[in-house]
Amino acid sequence: MATTSLWHIKGRLSDLIDYVENPEKTVPKGTEDFFNVFDYVRREDKTKDQYVTAINCIEEIALQQMILTKQQYGKTDGYIAWHGYQSFQIGEVAPEIAHEIGVKLAREMWGDRFQIVVTTHLDKDHIHNHFAFNSVSFKDGGKYNYSKKELQRLRDCSDDLCREYELSIIEKPRKAPSRPVWLDEKSGKPTRYNVYREDIREALSHSNSISDMERFLIRLGYETDFSGKHWKIKLPQYKNYTRIDTLNNEWTPEGLEKELGRSKDQNSIIAKVTFSSNIPHRVRTYYQPFTQPKNIHNLYVYYCYMLGYYPRNEYFKPKSPFLKESLRQLDTYSSYVNYMSKHGIETMDDLLTDRAQLENSRDQLIDERRRLQNKIRRASPEDKEILRAEKAEITGKITSIRKHLKINYGIEEHSNKIQTTMDYVVANEAKAQGKVIDKSLKIYDESQIKKREDRDYER
């Protein structure tokens, strides 16, 4: 069974040339991915210097040849390379066979038009191939045209080769998470699926029947579907259910029943959702359920308390699955709070005013840099050095403004998510307490609803 993936490498060709000409230079910021590919695939501790194959280029000077191809056809912009992998099931294939398959796959996919480096790595439990290939064709100068169809062709070619070598394949593939999410899951960070796993484990440990387990998850806020061959759960903010047996292949209906059988001698426990007791009274008013936030700075402060980030001298981990996933972004939220505090931003109007000022400053600097570039073309060699230094300084200012703009837009996007998340938390707690949220988004006790309905009936 082999899995495959493919992604682009960003960067500037000028940075690539500078680095190749002077390997002692620091890797340029923003191009680390590209250099990591070629440094990583050539590391002896990964390959034992045995499983490296260059296609349409010479291994030792592959980078230089790729640069020449780009320059020959004048294709120096856009993506500078592509990086892919092919990963085999643990213990299923020998290194030399894996490398042979990887080389065949690379030749079939890109060998007629592109320069490629193929390596096989043995540093993990699973043997895997890496492919790094030029974004520009040495044959006709065309750029690699990536598409979903092309990614499917990669999978199909890999499966065909696995069948040829009598290896297993994935019969019913499912959509994999994005690479950042996959890396976070691998490192144990609270992604959506890791949160699901944690809560299911807790439900299993506190239940001695399937119905008890389902009630436990519902109390936490999950929507469940324990019917058919594949039981599913989801949180209401997500559109699609997640099959429990994809979170852990042992969590089939039969597997869950078997695991619960070990807990028959203990009493089931209803899930409890607790919140930090260290939130100051004034901060508790910073969030108003089901209303557009007026003070987004205060909303972020409140949320940092809910996540246990504030106060600093207290430790609290949120119990609600609605909040757990946000722990991945604590650093982001704290940076947003610091930015708003530093720039005096409290309301959405303040945020939009800050954005307009940043965009205006950026546009002015871009115009100034464009004028400088025109001067550089006409200047003497001595003056060019001075003008280039001025241009570099302006570029630094533009980069700084763009970072601030990214934060500014992020604050708006995440403030909406925070409000929505907290609304889900409040709605779930109201439901657990036997309360109902009516069409005007006000919360009532069920007894109040019944009394009101009786009065309306009597009239």
C-alpha positions in Angstrom: 0.0 0.0 0.0 1.6 3.3 -1.1 0.2 6.8 -0.5 1.3 9.8 -2.6 1.1 13.6 -2.5 2.5 16.6 -4.4 2.9 20.3 -3.7 4.7 23.3 -5.1 7.8 25.1 -3.8 7.7 28.9 -3.8 10.7 31.2 -4.1 12.7 33.6 -6.3 15.2 32.4 -8.9 17.7 35.1 -7.9 17.8 33.8 -4.4 18.4 30.3 -5.7 21.2 31.4 -7.9 22.9 33.4 -5.1 22.7 30.3 -2.8 24.1 27.9 -5.4 27.0 30.2 -6.3 27.8 30.7 -2.6 26.6 27.7 -0.5 27.9 29.4 2.7 25.2 32.0 2.4 22.1 31.8 4.7 19.1 30.3 3.0 16.9 33.2 1.9 13.8 33.7 3.9 10.7 32.4 2.1 12.7 29.8 0.1 13.5 27.4 2.8 11.1 24.7 1.4 13.0 24.6 -1.9 16.5 24.3 -0.3 15.2 21.8 2.2 14.1 19.5 -0.6 17.5 19.3 -2.1 19.4 19.3 1.1 17.1 16.7 2.6 17.0 14.3 -0.3 20.8 14.2 -0.5 21.5 13.7 3.3 23.5 10.5 3.8 21.8 9.7 7.1 18.5 9.5 5.2 19.6 7.6 2.1 22.8 5.8 3.2 24.0 7.4 -0.1 22.6 4.4 -2.0 19.2 5.3 -3.2 19.5 8.6 -5.1 18.7 8.8 -8.9 18.7 11.8 -11.1 16.6 11.8 -14.3 17.4 14.1 -17.2 20.1 15.8 -15.1 23.3 15.0 -13.3 22.9 14.3 -9.6 25.8 16.5 -8.3 24.7 19.5 -10.4 21.0 19.0 -10.6 20.2 22.5 -9.1 22.5 24.3 -11.5 21.0 22.5 -14.5 17.5 23.4 -13.4 18.5 27.0 -13.1 19.9 26.9 -16.6 16.7 25.5 -18.0 14.7 28.3 -16.4 17.1 30.9 -17.8 17.1 29.4 -21.3 13.4 29.7 -21.6 13.0 32.9 -19.6 10.7 31.2 -17.1 12.1 32.7 -13.9 8.9 33.6 -12.1 6.2 31.6 -10.3 6.8 28.3 -8.6 10.4 27.2 -8.9 10.0 23.5 -8.2 7.6 20.7 -7.2 8.1 18.2 -4.4 6.2 14.9 -4.0 6.4 11.7 -2.0 5.4 8.1 -2.2 5.1 6.3 1.2 4.9 2.5 1.6 3.2 0.4 4.3 5.5 -0.5 7.1 7.4 -3.8 6.4 5.9 -4.4 3.0 8.8 -3.5 0.7 12.6 -3.6 0.6 14.5 -0.3 0.1 15.9 -1.3 -3.3 12.4 -2.3 -4.6 10.9 0.9 -3.2 13.6 3.0 -5.0 13.0 1.0 -8.2 9.3 1.7 -8.0 9.9 5.4 -7.2 12.2 5.8 -10.3 9.7 4.1 -12.5 6.9 6.3 -11.1 8.9 9.5 -11.7 9.8 8.5 -15.3 6.2 7.7 -16.1 4.9 10.9 -14.5 7.4 13.6 -15.5 10.4 11.9 -17.2 9.6 12.9 -20.7 9.8 16.7 -20.0 11.3 17.5 -16.6 14.6 17.2 -14.6 14.0 15.1 -11.5 15.8 13.9 -8.4 14.4 10.7 -6.8 15.5 9.5 -3.4 14.4 6.7 -1.0 14.6 7.4 2.7 15.0 4.8 5.4 14.9 7.0 8.5 11.3 6.4 9.3 9.4 3.1 10.1 7.8 3.4 6.7 10.1 3.5 3.6 9.3 6.4 1.4 10.4 8.1 -1.8 10.9 11.8 -2.4 10.6 13.5 -5.8 12.0 17.0 -6.5 11.5 18.2 -10.1 11.9 21.4 -12.0 8.8 23.5 -12.7 10.0 24.3 -16.2 10.4 21.6 -18.9 13.9 21.2 -20.4 12.2 19.9 -23.6 9.9 22.7 -24.6 10.1 25.4 -21.8 6.5 24.7 -20.7 5.7 24.9 -17.0 4.3 22.0 -15.1 0.5 22.2 -15.1 -0.8 20.8 -11.8 -4.4 19.8 -11.5 -6.7 17.4 -9.5 -6.6 15.2 -12.6 -2.8 15.2 -12.5 -2.8 14.3 -8.8 -5.2 11.4 -9.6 -2.9 10.2 -12.4 -0.1 10.1 -9.8 -2.2 7.9 -7.5 -3.2 5.7 -10.4 0.3 5.2 -11.6 1.5 4.4 -8.1 -1.3 1.9 -7.6 -0.5 0.2 -11.0 3.2 -0.1 -10.0 2.2 -1.5 -6.6 0.1 -4.2 -8.3 2.9 -5.0 -10.7 5.2 -5.6 -7.7 2.4 -7.4 -5.8 2.1 -4.8 -3.1 -1.2 -3.8 -1.5 -3.1 -0.7 -2.5 -5.8 1.4 -0.8 -9.0 0.1 -2.2 -11.3 2.9 -0.9 -9.2 6.0 -0.4 -10.6 8.8 1.6 -9.7 12.5 1.6 -6.6 13.2 3.7 -6.3 16.3 5.8 -4.2 19.3 4.6 -0.5 19.0 5.2 -0.4 21.6 8.0 -3.3 19.8 9.7 -1.5 16.4 9.1 1.7 17.7 10.7 -0.2 19.1 13.7 -2.0 15.8 14.1 1.3 13.9 13.9 2.7 16.2 16.6 -0.3 15.7 18.9 -1.7 19.2 18.6 -5.5 19.6 19.2 -6.7 19.4 15.6 -10.4 18.6 15.1 -9.7 14.9 14.7 -7.4 14.7 17.7 -10.1 16.4 19.7 -12.6 13.8 18.5 -10.2 11.1 19.5 -9.6 12.5 23.0 -13.3 12.9 23.6 -14.2 9.4 22.3 -11.5 7.9 24.6 -12.9 9.7 27.6 -16.4 8.6 26.6 -15.2 5.0 26.5 -13.5 5.3 29.9 -16.7 6.6 31.5 -19.3 4.4 29.9 -20.3 0.8 30.1 -22.8 0.7 27.2 -23.1 2.3 23.7 -26.1 4.4 24.8 -24.1 5.8 27.7 -21.2 6.6 25.4 -23.5 8.3 22.9 -25.1 10.4 25.7 -21.6 11.4 27.0 -20.7 12.7 23.5 -24.0 14.5 23.0 -23.5 16.3 26.4 -20.2 17.5 25.2 -21.9 19.0 22.1 -21.5 16.4 19.5 -24.1 15.3 16.9 -24.0 11.5 16.6 -25.1 8.9 14.1 -24.7 5.4 15.6 -26.5 3.5 12.8 -25.3 1.3 10.0 -21.8 -0.2 9.7 -19.9 3.0 10.2 -20.8 5.2 13.3 -20.2 8.9 12.9 -19.9 12.1 14.9 -19.4 15.8 14.3 -19.6 19.1 16.0 -22.4 21.4 14.6 -20.0 24.0 13.1 -18.8 21.4 10.6 -20.9 20.3 7.6 -19.8 16.7 7.3 -19.8 13.8 9.8 -16.5 11.9 10.6 -16.5 8.2 10.7 -15.3 7.0 14.1 -13.4 4.0 12.5 -11.3 6.5 10.5 -10.1 8.1 13.7 -9.0 4.7 14.9 -9.3 1.5 12.8 -10.2 -0.5 15.9 -13.2 1.7 16.6 -15.7 -0.2 14.6 -19.1 -0.9 16.2 -17.9 -4.3 17.2 -14.6 -2.9 18.5 -16.3 -0.2 20.6 -18.7 -2.8 22.0 -15.7 -5.0 22.9 -13.8 -2.1 24.6 -16.9 -1.1 26.5 -17.2 -4.7 27.7 -14.1 -4.1 29.8 -15.9 -1.3 31.7 -19.0 -3.3 32.8 -17.9 -3.2 36.5 -17.9 0.5 36.7 -20.8 3.1 36.8 -21.3 5.3 33.8 -20.6 9.0 34.2 -22.3 11.9 32.5 -19.9 14.3 30.8 -19.3 17.6 32.6 -18.3 20.7 30.8 -16.3 23.0 33.1 -15.1 26.6 32.5 -12.3 28.6 34.1 -13.2 30.1 37.5 -10.5 32.7 37.2 -12.2 35.0 34.7 -12.7 38.4 36.4 -16.2 39.7 36.7 -15.7 42.6 34.3 -14.2 40.3 31.7 -17.3 38.1 31.8 -19.3 40.9 30.2 -16.9 41.2 27.2 -18.8 38.5 25.4 -22.6 38.8 24.7 -24.3 35.7 23.2 -25.7 35.9 19.7 -24.9 39.5 19.1 -22.3 41.2 16.8 -19.4 42.1 19.1 -18.9 45.8 19.6 -15.5 45.6 21.2 -13.4 43.0 19.4 -10.4 43.6 21.6 -12.4 42.7 24.6 -13.8 39.6 22.8 -10.3 38.3 22.2 -9.3 38.9 25.9 -12.4 37.0 27.0 -11.6 34.1 24.7 -8.0 33.9 25.9 -9.5 33.5 29.4 -11.8 30.8 28.2 -8.9 28.9 26.7 -6.9 29.2 29.9 -4.2 31.5 28.3 -5.1 34.2 30.9 -4.5 34.5 33.8 -0.8 33.6 33.3 -0.3 32.2 36.8 -3.2 29.7 36.6 -3.5 26.5 34.6 -6.8 25.6 33.0 -7.5 23.4 30.0 -11.0 23.8 28.4 -13.3 20.8 28.6 -15.6 21.8 25.8 -14.7 20.4 22.3 -15.8 23.7 20.8 -12.8 25.4 22.5 -10.2 22.6 22.4 -9.2 23.0 18.8 -8.5 26.7 19.3 -5.6 25.8 21.6 -3.6 25.3 18.4 -3.9 29.1 17.8 -3.1 30.5 21.2 0.0 32.2 20.0 -2.0 33.8 17.1 -4.7 35.1 19.5 -2.2 36.5 21.9 -0.4 38.3 19.0 -3.7 39.8 17.9 -4.4 41.1 21.4 -1.0 42.6 21.6 -1.4 44.2 18.1 -4.8 45.7 19.1 -3.4 47.0 22.4 -0.4 48.6 20.7 -2.4 50.3 18.0 -5.4 51.3 20.1 -7.9 49.1 18.3 -11.0 48.3 20.1 -13.9 48.3 17.7 -14.3 47.1 14.1 -14.3 50.7 12.9 -10.9 51.1 14.6 -9.7 48.0 12.7 -10.9 49.2 9.4 -9.3 52.6 9.9 -6.0 51.0 10.7 -6.3 48.8 7.6 -7.0 51.8 5.3 -3.9 53.6 6.7 -1.7 50.6 6.2 -3.0 50.1 2.6 -2.4 53.7 1.8 1.1 53.6 3.2 1.8 50.4 1.3 0.6 51.9 -2.0 2.7 55.0 -1.6 5.8 53.0 -0.8 5.2 50.7 -3.9 5.0 53.8 -6.1 8.2 55.2 -4.5 10.0 51.9 -5.1 8.8 51.9 -8.7 10.3 55.4 -9.3 13.5 54.3 -7.7 13.7 51.3 -10.0 13.4 53.6 -13.0 16.2 55.8 -11.6 18.4 52.7 -11.1 18.1 51.8 -14.8 19.5 55.2 -15.9 22.0 55.7 -13.0 25.7 55.4 -13.1 27.3 52.4 -11.4 28.2 54.5 -8.4 24.7 55.9 -7.9 23.1 52.5 -8.5 24.6 51.2 -5.2 23.1 54.1 -3.3 19.7 53.8 -5.0 19.6 50.0 -4.5 20.2 50.5 -0.8 17.3 53.0 -0.7 15.1 50.5 -2.6 16.0 47.7 -0.1 15.0 50.0 2.8 11.7 50.7 1.1 11.1 47.0 0.4 11.7 46.3 4.1 9.0 48.8 5.1 6.6 47.3 2.5 7.3 43.8 4.0 6.6 45.1 7.5 3.3 46.8 6.4 2.2 43.6 4.7 2.7 41.6 7.9 0.6 44.2 9.7 -2.1 43.9 7.1 -2.1 40.1 7.4 -2.6 40.5 11.2 -5.3 43.1 10.6 -7.3 40.8 8.3 -6.7 37.9 10.6 -8.2 39.8 13.5 -11.5 40.3 11.6 -11.7 36.8 10.4 -11.0 35.2 13.7 -13.3 37.5 15.7 -16.2 36.1 13.7 -15.0 32.6 14.4 -14.7 33.4 18.1 -18.2 34.8 18.4 -19.6 31.7 16.5 -17.7 29.3 18.7 -18.8 30.9 21.9 -22.4 30.9 20.6 -22.2 27.2 20.1 -20.8 26.8 23.6 -23.7 28.8 25.1 -26.3 27.0 23.1 -24.9 23.6 24.1 -24.9 24.5 27.8 -28.5 25.9 27.5 -29.6 22.6 26.0 -27.9 20.6 28.8 -29.7 22.7 31.4 -33.1 22.1 29.8 -33.4 25.5 28.2 -34.5 26.5 24.8 -33.2 29.2 22.4 -36.1 30.8 20.6 -36.1 32.6 17.2 -35.0 35.8 18.8 -32.0 34.0 20.2 -33.1 34.5 23.8 -32.7 31.6 26.2 -35.6 30.4 28.2 -36.2 27.5 30.7 -38.4 24.8 29.2 -40.9 25.4 32.1 -41.2 29.0 31.0 -41.8 27.9 27.4 -44.6 25.5 28.6 -46.2 28.2 30.8 -46.2 30.7 27.9 -47.7 28.1 25.6 -50.5 27.3 28.2 -51.3 31.0 28.5 -51.5 31.4 24.7 -53.8 28.3 24.6 -56.1 29.7 27.4 -56.5 32.9 25.5 
